[in-house]
Amino acid sequence: MSTAAYCAILTGGGGGIGAAIAQAIAPQCAVLLLVGREAARLAATAKAVERPGFNCRVVLADLTTAEGRDAVVQAASGFDINLLINNAGTSEFAWFADQSEASVERILDVNALAPMLLTQRLLPQLLRQRRAQIVFVGSALGRIGLPGFSVYGASKAGLHGFAEALRRELNGTPVRVQILGPRSTRTGFNDATVEAYNRATGTAMDRPELVAAALLQLIESEAAERFLGFPERLAVRLNGVLGALLDGSFVKHRRSLPAAPLQPASRGTSS
């Protein structure tokens, strides 16, 4: 798509990456609908991007509910939406054995199911445009299984698989489907425990502004996907080819996790 004005929807517009994306994309938008659950954060993002003649609106919605998705569809109905950025997400850094069922369900609902269902609801409007784009903010961990992020990685792997299939399904239509795979980013998403884990494992963290700039470049290029950072980009490729052969590469990551909830002896197995 050219640099002509977008009519865009951005989910997770009040978060660290979301706020950075809003500031990056706003100069190219005639309309920007900021979607999220926290009114104060959304208002702060809207204030940061406001300019004369620019229509920025806040949509308070929980996208894991039908009512929340209805609110977004209703807010979008008066505009020719041609860009949907599915950015809303959540995570939990933990041993899988420590995670509650509610936490697992929440991560899968927010990161995978909600963007699928919202995209489905908005697809008829996007297909009516001369050209339109759907962009998913995934994660490098959707292609690299990392200890401590098993459920989060699964949710992003599902999102990557969905985006890939939908891209092929919509081939030949006006709608392009893209996905961005950031690596660890310095936002409230990642607390001090995650930062300590990243230091112990030599994992770099990007600023949200870098992720936003990469997303804008992806949108403008219309490329299918893009992963950020080295060695993460290389690991994504190698993991796809070598799979289980790379398991030993993540011993340091496993050992850098907080104390294990279950030790082999407590499972009734020998070491």
N, C-alpha and C positions, 0 to 999 in steps of 0.2 A: 504494500500500500504506500502511496506517496505521502508527502508531509502535509496534505490537506487535512483540515480539521477533523478530529475524531469526535464521535459521541460515545463516551466510554463508561463502562461500569468497572469499578475496582472494589473487590471484596477484601476484607481485612484492612480497610483504609486507615484505621487508627493505629496500627502496629508500627514497629520500627521500620521494617522493609516496606510496608504499605505506605507509610507517610513519605518515605523517600521516593517510591514509585510515583505517588501523586505529584510531588514537586517536579519530577523528571518529565512526566507525560503532560501535565497541565498546560504548558505553553502551546502544545499542539492540539488541544481539545477545545471545542466549542461548548461541550457539555461534559461534565464529569460527575457521576453518581458515586459517592463514597459510602460503602456498605460496611456495617460492623455492629457490634453489640454495646460498645461503650460510647455514650453520647459525648462526653467531655473530650475524649481523644479524637473522635471524628470532627468535632467542632474546631479543635486546634489545627487539624490537618487542613480543613476547609479554609480557615483564616490564613494559614501559611501560603495557600495557593491562589487566594482571591485576587482578582484584577478587574478593571472596568470591562464590561461586556462579556465576561466569562460566567457561565452558568454552572456553579458547583453546588450540588445538593447532597444532603446527608440522609441516608436511609438506615434507620435503626432496625436491625433484623437479625434473628438467630437463624442461620441458614440450615441448621439441622432440623428445622421444623417446616412443615408445609406452609404455615402462616408466614414465616419469615421469607420463604421463597416467593410467596404470593405478593408480599410487600415490595420486593425488588421488581417483579414483573409489572406490578401496577405503576411503580415509579418510572419504569422505563417505557411505558406504553405511549407516552406523549412525545417520544424522541425517536429518531432513526439511529438506534444503537448499532454501531459497526465495530465495536471493540469491547470484548469481555475479558477482563483479567481476573482469573480465579487465584487469588493470593491468600485468602484466609487459611490459617492453619494452626495446629497446636501440637505439643510434644510432651514427652515425659522421659527424662533420663533415668533409667532404673534397670535393675535385673528384671527379666520377664517374670520370674517367680514371685517378685514383690509387687507386681502391678495388680490392681483390683480389676474385676470384670468391668466395673463402671468406667475406669480409666481407659481400658482397651477399647470399649465401645465408643467412648467419646473421641478418641484419636482417629479411629476408623471413620466415624460419622463426619467429623469436621474435615478431615484431610482428603477423604476419598468419596464417600457417598454424597455429601452435600454439593461439592462442585459438579459431580455428574448430574444430579437432579436439577440443579440450577441451570446448567448448560442445556439440558433437555427442555426446560421451560422456555428458555430464551432463544432456542434454535430457530423456531419459525420466524421470529423477527429478524434475526441475523441473516437468514436465507433470503429475505426480501431485499436486502441491500445489494448494491452493485458489486461491492467487495466488502468483506468483513473478516475479522480475526478473533479467534478464541485462544487465549494464552493461559497456560497453567504454570503456576510457580511450584515446581516439584522440589527435588533435592538430589544431590549426589548420592545420598543414602538410599534412594530408591533404586539404585543400580549397584551399590556396594553394601552388603550386609555388615553392619558394624555392631559389635557388642555394646550393650547398653541402650540401643535404639532399635530393638527388634520390631516392636509394634509400629513405631514411627516409620521405620524403613519399609515395613510391609504396606503401610498406608500410601507411602509415596511410590512404591513399586506398582501398586494397583493403579495409582493416578497416571504413572508413565505408560503402563499398558493400555489404559483407557484412551489416553491422548493419541497414542500410536495407532490404535485401531480406528478411532474416530477420524483421524487425519486421512486414513485410507478410505474410510467410508464416505467422507465428504469430498474426495477427489473428484474434480469436474464441476463442483458447485462454486458459488462465490465465496465460500467460507474456508479460510485457512486455519489449521490447528497447529499450535506450537507449544513447546514446553521448555522451561528454563530450569536447570539443575544447579542451584547455588550450593556451596559448601557451607561450613559453619560460619555464622554471621554474628557480629557484635550487636545484639539486641537483647531486650528483656526476656526473649525466648530462651536464651542460654544464660543460666545463672552461674554463680561462682563455682559450683561443683563441676559444671560442664567446662568452664574455663580451666579449672585445675586438671581435668581429664585431658583437655586439648594440649595443655602445656606438657603433661607427662608423656603424651603420645606424639608430640611434635606436629600437631595439627594446627594449621594456620586458620585465622578467622578474618573474614572480610568486613569492611564497613557496609552498612546498608546502602549507602550512596553508590558504591561500586556495583552492587547487585542491581539497583535501579537503572544505572547506566547500561549495564549489560542487557537488561530486559528491553530497554528502549531500542538498543541496537538490534536485538532479535526481532522486535516488531517491524522495524524499518527494513530489515533484510528479508523477511518472510521465510527464513530458514526453518526447518522442521524442529530442531532442538539445539540447545547449547548448554554445555556444562562448564562450570567455573573452577578455576584454580588448578595448580599443579602441586602435587602429583595426582589430584583427584580425577582430572580428565583422563590421565593415563590409566588410573586404577579402574575407572568405569569401563574402558575398552578391554583391559586385561581380564577383568572379572567376567565380562561377557564371553570371553574366549576360553579362559582357563578354569573358571568356577572354583570347584573344591580344591584345586591344586594351590590356590592362594590362601587357604585357611590358615596355614602356619604364619602368614604375614601379619595376622591380627592377634598373635599371642600377647604382644605388648599392650594392646588395647584391652584385652580381657583382664590382664593382670593389673591394669590401671583403674579398673572399676572399683567403686566402694566395696567394702567387705561383702563377700558372697552370702546370700541368704541361705543357701543350701550347699553343704560340702559333700563330696562323694560318700564319705562314711555314713552320713545321715540318710543317704538314699539306700543304704544296704548294699553297696557295691564296694569292691576292693579298689585301691588306688594303683 
